[in-house]
Amino acid sequence: MGKVICAGLGPGDPDLMSLRSYRAIQSTRHIAYFRKAGYEGQARRLVNGMLPEGAIEYPMEYPVTTEIHFSDPEYNKVMAAFYDDWADRLAELAQSEDVVVLCEGDPFLYGSFMHLHTRLAGRAEVEIIPGITGMSGCWTATGQPITWGDDVLTVAMATLSEDELTERAASTDALVVMKIGRNLPKLRRALERAGRLEDAWLVERGTMEDQKVHKLTELEGKVPYFSIVLIHGQGRRP
């Protein structure tokens, strides 16, 4: 019997990958990773030069990304079939071999692997190797602690409605907002309504070679998918 090993890769800098993930990657004969069709994929890019000679690769290409809104029933139908198919393939492979699945950040924090994890239950042994989260890499890049004392930290998706983003920004001490991209104008409006825009930072590609850190009020134009908006807590200090 083999098993499915999901290796958390950390926030983007290969040096921030755990030794446990590194060793799993270097010793595997089978390696799978998510990617958009036609692209190398961020997870695969992070392990360049680490794979053993002769390793068999399994690119798991999303059938849709932003072509259909995630609230559309068709999106859920297509994505469910995609995860069902790959869970079947990995479960079959794990009957006799170990297979490593790559995951940026930490697999259990908004990772795509979670959809495979639920489908593999009872069908294959699964091991999760945790990783440093992308948000941790980003708030470290700002050079400021994200929380102090009793600060409450809220993690939100920019895909939420403007009203809900406004409410959550206004009611928390520290804030992390993910999935920025095309949602940036809406997020700006929400933070301004909540009185938090002046405190907001945006980090592009945290910990990677092309990392950029901006005050959100000074940023113009579009931002890449790998961007996170941060507001630092100001709690009790000695």
N, CA and C of each residue as an Amber inpcrd file, in Angstrom:
protein
   714
   0.8300000  -1.1980000   0.0000000   0.0000000   0.0000000   0.0000000
   0.8670000   1.2520000   0.0000000   0.5100000   2.1920000  -0.8250000
   1.1620000   3.4850000  -0.7870000   0.2560000   4.4730000  -0.0850000
   0.5470000   5.7460000  -0.2570000  -0.3040000   6.7810000   0.3300000
  -0.2010000   8.0570000  -0.4860000  -1.1520000   8.9380000  -0.2750000
  -1.1510000  10.2540000  -0.8930000  -0.5750000  11.2330000   0.1210000
   0.5010000  11.9040000  -0.2640000   1.1730000  12.8610000   0.6170000
   0.9780000  14.2470000   0.0400000   0.2820000  15.1230000   0.7570000
   0.1380000  16.5060000   0.3030000   1.2080000  17.3490000   0.9740000
   2.1070000  17.8940000   0.1850000   3.2460000  18.6500000   0.7040000
   2.9810000  20.1410000   0.6130000   2.8410000  20.8020000   1.7720000
   2.7260000  22.2500000   1.7950000   4.0570000  22.8760000   1.4200000
   4.0410000  23.7920000   0.4520000   5.2840000  24.3590000  -0.0800000
   5.6670000  25.6920000   0.5510000   4.7980000  26.2520000   1.3980000
   5.1210000  27.5450000   1.9800000   4.6970000  28.6940000   1.0880000
   5.0780000  29.9150000   1.4410000   4.5240000  31.1170000   0.8030000
   5.0870000  31.4720000  -0.5630000   6.1530000  30.8300000  -1.0010000
   6.6840000  31.1560000  -2.3270000   8.1890000  31.0570000  -2.4520000
   8.9200000  31.4410000  -1.4170000  10.3750000  31.2990000  -1.4190000
  10.7070000  29.8330000  -1.1230000  11.3960000  29.1290000  -2.0410000
  11.7080000  27.7220000  -1.8000000  12.4760000  27.4900000  -0.4970000
  13.2360000  28.4880000  -0.0340000  13.9750000  28.3360000   1.2210000
  13.0500000  28.2540000   2.4290000  11.7810000  28.6430000   2.2620000
  10.8220000  28.5870000   3.3600000   9.9870000  27.3070000   3.3410000
  10.3350000  26.3900000   2.4590000   9.6980000  25.0800000   2.4420000
  10.2510000  24.2470000   3.5950000   9.4110000  23.4320000   4.2200000
   9.8840000  22.6070000   5.3360000  10.7910000  21.4920000   4.8230000
  11.6810000  21.0270000   5.6880000  12.5380000  19.8950000   5.3310000
  11.7040000  18.6610000   5.0280000  10.6000000  18.5050000   5.7410000
   9.7590000  17.3350000   5.5330000   9.1590000  17.3240000   4.1360000
   8.6770000  18.4780000   3.6750000   8.1490000  18.5530000   2.3090000
   9.2610000  18.3270000   1.2910000  10.4150000  18.9320000   1.5390000
  11.5490000  18.7910000   0.6260000  11.9610000  17.3280000   0.4750000
  12.0260000  16.6280000   1.5800000  12.4250000  15.2150000   1.5360000
  11.3830000  14.3630000   0.8260000  10.1140000  14.6780000   1.0510000
   9.0580000  13.9260000   0.3660000   9.1440000  14.1250000  -1.1420000
   9.3890000  15.3650000  -1.5640000   9.4920000  15.6760000  -2.9950000
  10.7030000  14.9840000  -3.6150000  11.8150000  14.9950000  -2.9160000
  13.0400000  14.4120000  -3.4630000  12.9980000  12.8900000  -3.5520000
  12.1210000  12.2740000  -2.7840000  12.1090000  10.8060000  -2.7530000
  10.9320000  10.2070000  -3.5290000  10.0970000  11.0390000  -4.1400000
   8.8970000  10.5190000  -4.7890000   9.1520000  10.0630000  -6.2180000
   8.3670000   9.0970000  -6.6590000   8.3680000   8.6830000  -8.0660000
   7.1680000   9.2580000  -8.8040000   6.1820000   9.7500000  -8.0300000
   4.9570000  10.2690000  -8.6260000   4.6270000  11.6070000  -7.9670000
   4.4280000  12.6350000  -8.7820000   4.1630000  13.9530000  -8.2230000
   3.0360000  14.6240000  -9.0030000   2.0470000  15.1250000  -8.2770000
   0.8800000  15.7620000  -8.8860000   0.7820000  17.2020000  -8.4080000
   0.1980000  18.0460000  -9.2420000   0.0640000  19.4600000  -8.8800000
  -1.0400000  20.0900000  -9.7070000  -1.7050000  21.0880000  -9.0980000
  -2.7600000  21.8310000  -9.7900000  -2.1350000  22.9170000 -10.6600000
  -2.8070000  23.2000000 -11.7620000  -2.3750000  24.3280000 -12.5900000
  -3.5020000  24.7120000 -13.5390000  -3.4140000  25.9270000 -14.0420000
  -4.3200000  26.3870000 -15.0910000  -3.8180000  25.8440000 -16.4190000
  -4.7150000  25.4100000 -17.2660000  -4.3250000  24.8540000 -18.5580000
  -3.4570000  25.8440000 -19.3280000  -2.3490000  25.3450000 -19.8570000
  -1.4490000  26.1790000 -20.6390000  -0.3800000  26.8740000 -19.8300000
  -0.3800000  26.6820000 -18.4930000   0.6000000  27.3190000 -17.6200000
   1.4130000  26.2630000 -16.8820000   2.6360000  26.6430000 -16.4950000
   3.4630000  25.7170000 -15.7220000   2.8560000  25.4510000 -14.3600000
   2.3240000  26.4660000 -13.7490000   1.7380000  26.3350000 -12.4170000
   2.7110000  26.7650000 -11.3390000   2.2220000  27.5550000 -10.3830000
   3.0820000  28.0740000  -9.3230000   3.6810000  26.9580000  -8.4820000
   2.8960000  25.9610000  -8.1190000   3.4020000  24.8700000  -7.2880000
   4.5460000  24.1370000  -7.9970000   4.3590000  23.8520000  -9.2820000
   5.4120000  23.1530000 -10.0300000   6.6620000  24.0170000 -10.1480000
   6.4770000  25.3170000 -10.3240000   7.6160000  26.2140000 -10.4580000
   8.4650000  26.2260000  -9.1770000   7.8060000  26.1080000  -8.0350000
   8.5250000  26.1680000  -6.7610000   9.4570000  24.9890000  -6.5450000
   9.2160000  23.8680000  -7.2340000  10.0510000  22.6770000  -7.0100000
  11.0050000  22.4160000  -8.1650000  11.1900000  23.4060000  -9.0300000
  12.1620000  23.2420000 -10.1200000  13.5240000  22.8440000  -9.5500000
  14.1130000  21.8000000 -10.1190000  15.4230000  21.3360000  -9.6820000
  15.3920000  20.3970000  -8.4950000  14.2250000  20.1360000  -7.9260000
  14.1280000  19.2690000  -6.7420000  13.6810000  17.8440000  -7.0620000
  13.0140000  17.6410000  -8.1930000  12.4360000  16.3320000  -8.4820000
  13.5190000  15.3170000  -8.8330000  13.3700000  14.0770000  -8.3600000
  14.3480000  13.0480000  -8.7270000  14.2350000  12.6880000 -10.2020000
  15.3130000  12.2070000 -10.7680000  15.3120000  11.8170000 -12.1720000
  14.2960000  10.7030000 -12.3920000  13.5070000  10.8560000 -13.4330000
  12.5260000   9.8310000 -13.7700000  11.1960000   9.9690000 -13.0690000
  11.0140000  11.0150000 -12.2610000   9.7300000  11.2040000 -11.5740000
   8.6230000  11.4120000 -12.6040000   7.4810000  10.8020000 -12.3590000
   6.3320000  10.9250000 -13.2560000   5.4500000  12.0570000 -12.7570000
   5.1370000  12.9850000 -13.6470000   4.3590000  14.1600000 -13.2520000
   2.8940000  14.0280000 -13.7020000   2.0090000  14.5400000 -12.8460000
   0.5700000  14.5060000 -13.1090000   0.0130000  15.9210000 -12.9670000
   0.0290000  16.7200000 -14.0350000  -0.5730000  18.0630000 -13.9610000
  -2.0910000  17.9570000 -13.8670000  -2.6520000  18.4690000 -12.7930000
  -4.1110000  18.4540000 -12.6170000  -4.6330000  19.8130000 -13.0730000
  -5.1040000  19.8800000 -14.3110000  -5.4620000  21.1550000 -14.9230000
  -6.9180000  21.4970000 -14.6700000  -7.1390000  22.6350000 -14.0210000
  -8.4990000  23.0720000 -13.7360000  -9.3070000  23.1940000 -15.0290000
 -10.5120000  22.6600000 -15.0560000 -11.3380000  22.7950000 -16.2720000
 -11.8470000  24.2160000 -16.4710000 -12.0180000  24.9530000 -15.3870000
 -12.4070000  26.3600000 -15.4460000 -11.6880000  27.0950000 -14.3170000
 -11.4960000  28.3850000 -14.4750000 -10.9570000  29.2160000 -13.3980000
 -11.8970000  30.4020000 -13.1870000 -11.7800000  31.4070000 -14.0470000
 -12.6630000  32.5770000 -13.8970000 -13.6890000  32.6800000 -15.0300000
 -13.7070000  31.6650000 -15.9150000 -14.6360000  31.7340000 -17.0500000
 -16.0920000  31.6770000 -16.5800000 -16.3410000  30.9540000 -15.5100000
 -17.6810000  30.8250000 -14.9400000 -17.6050000  31.2960000 -13.4940000
 -18.5370000  32.1110000 -13.0560000 -18.5210000  32.5760000 -11.6650000
 -18.7870000  31.4020000 -10.7290000 -18.0940000  31.3920000  -9.5940000
 -18.2040000  30.2490000  -8.6890000 -19.6060000  30.0720000  -8.1040000
 -20.4450000  31.0880000  -8.2040000 -21.8170000  30.9750000  -7.7160000
 -22.7360000  30.2830000  -8.7290000 -22.2590000  30.0970000  -9.9490000
 -23.0430000  29.4530000 -11.0000000 -23.0770000  27.9390000 -10.7470000
 -24.2520000  27.3100000 -10.7550000 -24.3330000  25.8540000 -10.5390000
 -23.4520000  25.0610000 -11.5060000 -23.2690000  25.5790000 -12.7060000
 -22.4320000  24.8770000 -13.6810000 -20.9820000  24.7970000 -13.2040000
 -20.5280000  25.8530000 -12.5060000 -19.1640000  25.8580000 -11.9780000
 -18.9820000  24.6950000 -10.9970000 -19.9060000  24.5710000 -10.0610000
 -19.8060000  23.4960000  -9.0760000 -19.8820000  22.1240000  -9.7330000
 -20.7230000  21.9990000 -10.7510000 -20.8560000  20.7290000 -11.4520000
 -19.5490000  20.3280000 -12.1280000 -18.9530000  21.2650000 -12.8420000
 -17.7160000  20.9840000 -13.5790000 -16.5570000  20.7020000 -12.6130000
 -16.4460000  21.5220000 -11.5700000 -15.3420000  21.3410000 -10.6330000
 -15.4980000  20.0620000  -9.8130000 -16.7240000  19.7050000  -9.4500000
 -16.9450000  18.4620000  -8.7050000 -16.5040000  17.2600000  -9.5330000
 -16.8160000  17.2720000 -10.8260000 -16.4020000  16.1690000 -11.6990000
 -14.8750000  16.1070000 -11.8010000 -14.2460000  17.2620000 -11.8570000
 -12.7780000  17.3350000 -11.9180000 -12.1510000  16.7200000 -10.6610000
 -12.6400000  17.1150000  -9.4860000 -12.0850000  16.5680000  -8.2450000
 -12.4100000  15.0820000  -8.0850000 -13.5870000  14.6600000  -8.5210000
 -13.9400000  13.2420000  -8.4630000 -12.9600000  12.4150000  -9.2880000
 -12.6800000  12.9010000 -10.4890000 -11.7910000  12.1810000 -11.4030000
 -10.3940000  12.0390000 -10.8130000  -9.8530000  13.1470000 -10.2750000
  -8.4910000  13.0720000  -9.7560000  -8.4140000  12.3050000  -8.4400000
  -9.4650000  12.3380000  -7.6520000  -9.4840000  11.5100000  -6.4440000
  -9.4420000  10.0310000  -6.8240000 -10.1690000   9.6640000  -7.8730000
 -10.1400000   8.2800000  -8.3460000  -8.7350000   7.8890000  -8.7960000
  -8.1000000   8.7650000  -9.5590000  -6.7620000   8.4500000 -10.0740000
  -5.7420000   8.3160000  -8.9440000  -5.7880000   9.2470000  -7.9960000
  -4.8210000   9.2030000  -6.9050000  -5.0680000   8.0120000  -5.9930000
  -6.3230000   7.6970000  -5.7320000  -6.6450000   6.5490000  -4.8800000
  -6.1540000   5.2540000  -5.5190000  -6.3140000   5.1430000  -6.8260000
  -5.8390000   3.9470000  -7.5160000  -4.3200000   3.8480000  -7.4640000
  -3.6440000   4.9550000  -7.7100000  -2.1830000   4.9610000  -7.6700000
  -1.6650000   4.6210000  -6.2800000  -2.3460000   5.1290000  -5.2460000
  -1.8960000   4.9270000  -3.8620000  -2.1190000   3.4970000  -3.3740000
  -2.7630000   2.6590000  -4.1820000  -2.8850000   1.2550000  -3.8030000
  -1.5270000   0.5690000  -3.7660000  -0.5750000   1.1020000  -4.5480000
   0.7330000   0.4520000  -4.6180000   1.9160000   1.4030000  -4.5150000
   1.6880000   2.7020000  -4.6780000   2.7880000   3.6730000  -4.7140000
   2.4380000   4.9030000  -3.8840000   3.4660000   5.5640000  -3.3660000
   3.2620000   6.8840000  -2.7730000   3.1770000   7.9160000  -3.8970000
   2.3170000   8.8880000  -3.7230000   2.2410000  10.0000000  -4.6690000
   2.2030000  11.2900000  -3.8720000   3.0350000  12.2550000  -4.2680000
   3.1060000  13.5490000  -3.5900000   2.2840000  14.5600000  -4.3780000
   1.3880000  15.2520000  -3.6790000   0.5970000  16.3340000  -4.2770000
   1.1230000  17.6560000  -3.7240000   1.4750000  18.5680000  -4.5980000
   2.0290000  19.8480000  -4.1940000   0.9250000  20.8380000  -3.8790000
   1.1630000  21.6780000  -2.8710000   0.1810000  22.6990000  -2.5080000
   0.9060000  23.9310000  -1.9880000   0.6630000  25.0840000  -2.6320000
   1.2580000  26.3250000  -2.1330000   0.7140000  26.6360000  -0.7420000
   1.5230000  27.3300000   0.0550000   1.0870000  27.7160000   1.3870000
   0.8870000  26.5150000   2.2690000  -0.2380000  26.4670000   2.9750000
  -0.5900000  25.3410000   3.8290000  -1.8020000  24.6300000   3.2270000
  -1.7590000  23.3120000   3.0790000  -2.8380000  22.5950000   2.3960000
  -4.2160000  22.7790000   3.0140000  -4.2750000  22.9880000   4.3370000
  -5.5670000  23.0770000   5.0050000  -6.0400000  24.5160000   5.2010000
  -5.4020000  25.4710000   4.5210000  -5.8640000  26.8560000   4.5550000
  -6.2170000  27.2770000   3.1320000  -7.4560000  27.0790000   2.7520000
  -7.9700000  27.4320000   1.4250000  -7.2540000  26.7030000   0.2810000
  -6.6190000  25.5840000   0.5770000  -5.9060000  24.8500000  -0.4650000
  -6.8450000  24.0000000  -1.3090000  -6.5700000  23.8840000  -2.6070000
  -7.3990000  23.0680000  -3.4920000  -7.3830000  21.5980000  -3.0860000
  -6.3140000  21.1670000  -2.4230000  -6.2260000  19.7610000  -2.0350000
  -7.3490000  19.3510000  -1.0990000  -7.9260000  20.2860000  -0.3650000
  -9.0010000  19.9380000   0.5660000 -10.1440000  19.2270000  -0.1520000
 -10.4020000  19.5850000  -1.4060000 -11.4810000  18.9570000  -2.1600000
 -11.1340000  17.5100000  -2.5100000  -9.8550000  17.2100000  -2.6520000
  -9.4310000  15.8280000  -2.8570000  -9.4230000  15.0700000  -1.5310000
  -9.0210000  15.7690000  -0.4630000  -8.9240000  15.1390000   0.8520000
 -10.2630000  14.5340000   1.2680000 -11.3480000  15.2650000   1.0800000
 -12.6640000  14.7450000   1.4760000 -13.0620000  13.5520000   0.6180000
 -12.6550000  13.5390000  -0.6310000 -13.0170000  12.4510000  -1.5310000
 -12.1310000  11.2170000  -1.3410000 -10.9590000  11.3770000  -0.7590000
 -10.0480000  10.2550000  -0.5480000 -10.2910000   9.5390000   0.7770000
 -11.1280000  10.1210000   1.6300000 -11.3720000   9.5320000   2.9520000
 -11.8940000   8.1030000   2.8100000 -11.2090000   7.1730000   3.4940000
 -11.6030000   5.7770000   3.4630000 -11.1480000   5.0230000   2.2320000
 -10.5030000   5.7260000   1.3020000 -10.0820000   5.0830000   0.0560000
  -8.5670000   4.9740000  -0.0660000  -7.8400000   5.8480000   0.6470000
  -6.3830000   5.8380000   0.5970000  -5.8450000   6.4700000   1.8740000
  -4.6560000   6.0520000   2.2660000  -4.0010000   6.7170000   3.3960000
  -3.5090000   8.0780000   2.9190000  -3.7730000   9.1020000   3.7100000
  -3.4060000  10.4670000   3.3360000  -2.5500000  11.0790000   4.4250000
  -1.4490000  11.7030000   4.0300000  -0.5790000  12.4290000   4.9550000
  -0.5230000  13.8890000   4.5280000  -0.6940000  14.7860000   5.4740000
  -0.6280000  16.2250000   5.1890000   0.6360000  16.7940000   5.8250000
   1.4550000  17.4610000   5.0170000   2.6430000  18.1480000   5.5360000
   2.3230000  19.6440000   5.5630000   2.1920000  20.2480000   6.7400000
   1.8120000  21.6610000   6.8010000   2.8890000  22.5650000   6.2220000
   2.4870000  23.7610000   5.8540000   3.4230000  24.7340000   5.3100000
   3.1790000  26.1160000   5.8790000   4.1880000  26.9840000   5.8060000
   4.0050000  28.3800000   6.1810000   2.9750000  28.9860000   5.2300000
   2.0190000  29.7090000   5.7670000   0.9630000  30.2690000   4.9240000
   1.4540000  31.4490000   4.0950000   0.7750000  31.6800000   2.9790000
   1.0900000  32.8400000   2.1570000   0.8720000  34.1310000   2.9070000
  -0.1830000  34.1950000   3.7290000  -0.4630000  35.4300000   4.4580000
   0.6470000  35.7320000   5.4690000   1.2180000  34.7060000   6.0640000
   2.3210000  34.9060000   7.0060000   3.5260000  35.5060000   6.2990000
   3.8180000  34.9930000   5.0960000   4.9150000  35.5560000   4.3230000
   4.6700000  37.0090000   3.9730000   3.4020000  37.3590000   3.6950000
   3.0750000  38.7280000   3.2990000   3.1480000  39.6960000   4.4680000
   2.5910000  39.3220000   5.6190000   2.6590000  40.3000000   6.7230000
   4.0760000  40.4500000   7.2410000   4.8970000  39.4120000   7.1160000
   6.3060000  39.5470000   7.4840000   7.0060000  40.5190000   6.5450000
   6.5950000  40.5190000   5.2630000   7.2070000  41.4090000   4.2720000
   6.9570000  42.8740000   4.5880000   5.8810000  43.1940000   5.3300000
   5.6150000  44.5850000   5.6730000   6.5090000  45.0890000   6.8040000
   7.1720000  44.1790000   7.5110000   8.0530000  44.5750000   8.6000000
   7.3210000  44.9870000   9.8660000   6.0290000  44.6160000   9.9640000
   5.2320000  44.9640000  11.1330000   4.4670000  43.7420000  11.6240000
   4.3140000  43.5740000  12.9420000   3.4770000  42.4850000  13.4450000
   2.0280000  42.6670000  12.9910000   1.3770000  41.5740000  12.6560000
  -0.0120000  41.6750000  12.2230000  -0.9530000  41.7990000  13.4140000
  -0.5780000  41.2640000  14.5640000  -1.4340000  41.3280000  15.7510000
  -0.6080000  41.6400000  16.9940000  -1.2600000  42.2800000  17.9490000
  -0.6690000  42.5740000  19.2600000  -1.6750000  42.1730000  20.3430000
  -1.1870000  41.7290000  21.4780000  -2.0520000  41.5150000  22.6360000
  -3.3080000  40.7240000  22.3310000  -4.4590000  41.3500000  22.5300000
  -5.7500000  40.6890000  22.3410000  -6.3860000  40.9920000  20.9830000
  -5.6090000  41.4790000  20.0390000  -6.1540000  41.7800000  18.7170000
  -6.8610000  40.5600000  18.1140000  -7.9800000  40.8160000  17.4790000
  -8.6970000  39.7890000  16.7260000  -8.2960000  39.9110000  15.2580000
  -7.8800000  38.7930000  14.6660000  -7.5020000  38.7580000  13.2560000
  -8.6170000  38.1260000  12.4430000  -9.0470000  38.8170000  11.3890000
 -10.0710000  38.2990000  10.4820000  -9.4400000  38.0200000   9.1200000
  -9.7570000  36.8650000   8.5680000  -9.3160000  36.5160000   7.2200000
 -10.5560000  36.4800000   6.3340000 -10.5480000  37.2680000   5.2750000
 -11.7130000  37.3720000   4.3930000 -11.2790000  37.2340000   2.9440000
 -12.2420000  36.8790000   2.0960000 -12.0220000  36.7840000   0.6660000
 -12.5760000  38.0380000  -0.0140000 -11.8270000  38.5870000  -0.9350000
 -12.2960000  39.7730000  -1.6570000 -13.4640000  39.4560000  -2.5740000
 -13.8040000  38.1930000  -2.7150000 -14.9630000  37.7970000  -3.5070000
 -16.2790000  38.0410000  -2.7660000 -16.2070000  38.3540000  -1.4630000
 -17.4160000  38.6670000  -0.7100000 -18.0540000  39.9470000  -1.2450000
 -19.2860000  40.1900000  -0.8690000 -19.9650000  41.4130000  -1.3030000
 -19.3080000  42.6350000  -0.6610000 -19.4990000  43.7790000  -1.2740000
 -18.9330000  45.0140000  -0.7310000 -19.4670000  45.2930000   0.6700000
 -20.7430000  45.0430000   0.8960000 -21.3190000  45.2910000   2.2160000
 -20.6910000  44.4000000   3.2770000 -20.4930000  43.1240000   2.9430000
 -19.9140000  42.2110000   3.9370000 -18.4500000  42.5440000   4.1900000
 -17.7050000  42.9000000   3.1620000 -16.3180000  43.3090000   3.3470000
 -16.2500000  44.5510000   4.2420000 -17.1530000  45.4920000   4.0150000
 -17.1900000  46.7040000   4.8480000 -17.4430000  46.3530000   6.3030000
 -18.4070000  45.4850000   6.5350000 -18.7560000  45.0970000   7.9020000
 -17.5970000  44.3960000   8.5980000 -16.9510000  43.4890000   7.9080000
 -15.8630000  42.7360000   8.5370000 -14.6420000  43.6210000   8.7800000
 -14.3520000  44.5220000   7.8560000 -13.2230000  45.4330000   8.0400000
 -13.4570000  46.3750000   9.2180000 -14.6970000  46.7860000   9.4100000
 -15.0190000  47.7320000  10.4800000 -15.0540000  47.0790000  11.8530000
 -15.2640000  45.7540000  11.9050000 -15.4910000  45.0920000  13.1880000
 -14.3000000  44.2960000  13.6950000 -13.1580000  44.3550000  13.0050000
 -11.9980000  43.5810000  13.4330000 -10.8240000  44.4990000  13.7370000
  -9.8320000  43.9530000  14.4520000  -8.6130000  44.7200000  14.7430000
  -7.6070000  44.6070000  13.6050000  -7.3230000  43.3700000  13.2120000
  -6.3700000  43.1070000  12.1260000  -7.1040000  42.3570000  11.0230000
  -6.6910000  42.5910000   9.7880000  -7.4240000  42.0340000   8.6520000
  -6.4710000  41.5180000   7.5860000  -6.8060000  40.3470000   7.0450000
  -6.1350000  39.7910000   5.8760000  -7.2050000  39.5510000   4.8300000
  -6.9960000  40.0400000   3.6160000  -7.9470000  39.8110000   2.5250000
  -7.2080000  39.1300000   1.3760000  -7.7420000  37.9950000   0.9590000
  -7.1500000  37.2050000  -0.1120000  -8.0370000  37.2460000  -1.3520000
  -7.5360000  36.6320000  -2.4360000  -8.2630000  36.5640000  -3.7150000
  -8.5970000  37.9670000  -4.2110000  -7.5640000  38.7670000  -4.3930000
  -7.7520000  40.1790000  -4.7530000  -8.0990000  40.3210000  -6.2370000
  -7.0870000  40.3280000  -7.1030000  -7.3140000  40.3990000  -8.5480000
  -8.3260000  41.4520000  -8.9540000  -9.3350000  41.0150000  -9.7010000
 -10.3440000  41.9280000 -10.2430000 -11.2550000  42.5040000  -9.1600000
 -11.1500000  42.0020000  -7.9320000 -11.9860000  42.4950000  -6.8360000
 -11.4040000  43.7190000  -6.1310000 -10.2370000  44.2060000  -6.5790000
  -9.5760000  45.3000000  -5.8840000 -10.4220000  46.5730000  -5.8090000
 -11.0570000  47.0290000  -6.8840000 -11.8700000  48.2540000  -6.7600000
 -12.9720000  48.1190000  -5.7020000 -13.6350000  46.9810000  -5.6780000
 -14.6870000  46.7470000  -4.6820000 -14.1020000  46.7670000  -3.2750000
 -12.9400000  46.1500000  -3.0890000 -12.3040000  46.1180000  -1.7730000
 -11.8960000  47.5160000  -1.3280000 -11.3940000  48.3280000  -2.2400000
 -11.0360000  49.7140000  -1.9030000 -12.2530000  50.4660000  -1.3570000
 -13.3580000  50.3140000  -2.0530000 -14.5710000  51.0120000  -1.6200000
 -15.0070000  50.5450000  -0.2280000 -14.9200000  49.2480000  -0.0150000
 -15.3290000  48.6980000   1.2760000 -14.4340000  49.2110000   2.4040000
 -13.1250000  49.2400000   2.1790000 -12.2050000  49.7100000   3.2150000
 -12.3920000  51.2000000   3.4880000 -12.6850000  51.9530000   2.4350000
 -12.9280000  53.3770000   2.6300000 -14.2010000  53.5950000   3.4470000
 -15.2320000  52.8370000   3.1500000 -16.4840000  52.9470000   3.9050000
 -16.2760000  52.5670000   5.3720000 -15.3730000  51.6010000   5.6050000
 -15.1140000  51.1470000   6.9710000 -14.1220000  52.0480000   7.7090000
 -13.5670000  53.0450000   7.0130000 -12.5740000  53.9260000   7.6290000
 -11.2260000  53.2770000   7.8160000 -10.9090000  52.2620000   7.0000000
  -9.6560000  51.5220000   7.1820000  -8.7080000  51.6220000   5.9860000
  -9.0830000  52.3590000   4.9530000  -8.2750000  52.3800000   3.7360000
  -6.8670000  52.9040000   3.9770000  -6.7180000  53.9430000   4.7970000
  -5.4070000  54.5380000   5.0340000  -4.4560000  53.5800000   5.7400000
  -4.9980000  52.5570000   6.4060000  -4.1680000  51.6070000   7.1560000
  -3.7880000  50.3720000   6.3470000  -4.2880000  50.2820000   5.1300000
  -4.1600000  49.0370000   4.3710000  -2.8650000  48.9740000   3.5590000
  -2.2950000  47.7670000   3.5120000  -1.1110000  47.4550000   2.7060000
  -1.4880000  46.3660000   1.7090000  -0.8200000  46.3560000   0.5690000
  -0.9720000  45.2690000  -0.3890000   0.3960000  44.7010000  -0.7080000
   0.5200000  43.3780000  -0.6000000   1.7810000  42.6900000  -0.9010000
   1.5610000  41.7900000  -2.1050000   2.3630000  42.0120000  -3.1430000
   2.3170000  41.1640000  -4.3280000   3.3900000  40.1000000  -4.2330000
   3.0220000  38.8530000  -4.5060000   3.9590000  37.7290000  -4.5840000
   4.8950000  37.6960000  -3.3520000   4.2900000  37.6710000  -2.1960000
   5.0700000  37.6870000  -0.9530000   6.1330000  36.6130000  -0.8840000
   7.3450000  36.9840000  -0.4960000   8.5560000  36.1680000  -0.3100000
   9.1930000  35.7260000  -1.6200000   8.5690000  36.0020000  -2.7710000
   9.1520000  35.6080000  -4.0500000  10.1490000  36.6720000  -4.5160000
  10.8870000  36.3480000  -5.5570000  11.9320000  37.2530000  -6.0310000
  11.3710000  38.5930000  -6.4780000  10.1680000  38.5980000  -7.0350000
   9.5650000  39.8350000  -7.5350000   8.5380000  40.4110000  -6.5530000
   8.7410000  40.1560000  -5.2790000   7.8410000  40.6830000  -4.2490000
   7.7810000  42.2070000  -4.2960000   6.5660000  42.7530000  -4.0840000
   6.3650000  44.1940000  -3.9930000   5.4360000  44.4890000  -2.8270000
   5.7700000  45.5310000  -2.0670000   4.9690000  45.9280000  -0.9140000
   4.5190000  47.3700000  -1.1210000   3.2150000  47.6290000  -1.0320000
   2.6730000  48.9610000  -1.2730000   1.7160000  49.3570000  -0.1500000
   1.6400000  50.6550000   0.1210000   0.4590000  51.1810000   0.7990000
  -0.6660000  51.1380000  -0.2320000  -1.8180000  50.6610000   0.1640000
  -2.8850000  50.4850000  -0.8120000  -3.3090000  51.8120000  -1.4360000
  -3.2290000  52.8930000  -0.6860000  -3.6160000  54.2080000  -1.2090000
  -2.6530000  54.7080000  -2.2810000  -1.4470000  54.1370000  -2.3390000
  -0.4430000  54.5760000  -3.3060000  -0.3870000  53.6880000  -4.5360000
  -1.2260000  52.6520000  -4.5680000  -1.1700000  51.6680000  -5.6440000
  -2.1580000  52.0190000  -6.7450000  -1.6900000  51.9180000  -7.9890000
  -2.5520000  52.1480000  -9.1400000  -2.4810000  50.9440000 -10.0730000
  -3.5200000  50.7430000 -10.8340000  -3.5170000  49.6700000 -11.8160000
  -3.9200000  48.3230000 -11.2420000  -3.7200000  47.2800000 -12.0540000
  -4.1110000  45.9250000 -11.6850000  -3.0540000  45.2810000 -10.7880000
  -3.4670000  44.2420000 -10.1000000  -2.5440000  43.4870000  -9.2520000
  -2.6420000  42.0130000  -9.6200000  -1.5700000  41.2260000  -9.4090000
  -1.5980000  39.8070000  -9.7600000  -2.4510000  38.9950000  -8.7960000
  -2.7340000  37.7660000  -9.1910000  -3.5300000  36.8680000  -8.3620000
  -2.8860000  36.6740000  -6.9950000  -1.5650000  36.5050000  -6.9750000
  -0.8610000  36.2760000  -5.7120000  -0.6180000  37.6050000  -5.0020000
  -1.6940000  38.2020000  -4.5310000  -1.6470000  39.4650000  -3.7860000
  -2.5350000  39.3330000  -2.5560000  -2.1080000  39.9660000  -1.4810000
  -2.8740000  39.9430000  -0.2350000  -2.9070000  41.3530000   0.3410000
  -4.0820000  41.7750000   0.8020000  -4.2340000  43.0650000   1.4710000
  -4.2210000  42.8270000   2.9810000  -3.5090000  43.7040000   3.7000000
  -3.3090000  43.5450000   5.1410000  -3.6250000  44.8360000   5.8780000
  -4.2500000  44.7150000   7.0400000  -4.3670000  45.8250000   7.9790000
  -3.8710000  45.3200000   9.3080000  -2.8770000  45.9870000   9.8880000
  -2.2430000  45.5310000  11.1190000  -3.0650000  45.9460000  12.3470000
  -3.0820000  45.0680000  13.3250000  -3.7200000  45.3910000  14.6000000
  -2.8810000  46.3910000  15.3850000  -3.5170000  47.0740000  16.2920000
  -2.8340000  48.1000000  17.0900000  -3.0860000  47.8690000  18.5800000
  -3.2120000  46.6100000  18.9910000  -3.6260000  46.2520000  20.3530000
  -2.6900000  46.7040000  21.4410000  -2.9250000  46.1800000  22.6530000
  -2.1640000  46.5840000  23.8250000  -0.6740000  46.2900000  23.6580000
   0.1400000  47.2490000  24.0420000   1.5950000  47.0760000  23.9790000
   2.1850000  47.4710000  25.3280000   3.1880000  46.7440000  25.7810000
   3.8270000  47.1070000  27.0700000   4.5820000  48.4220000  26.9810000
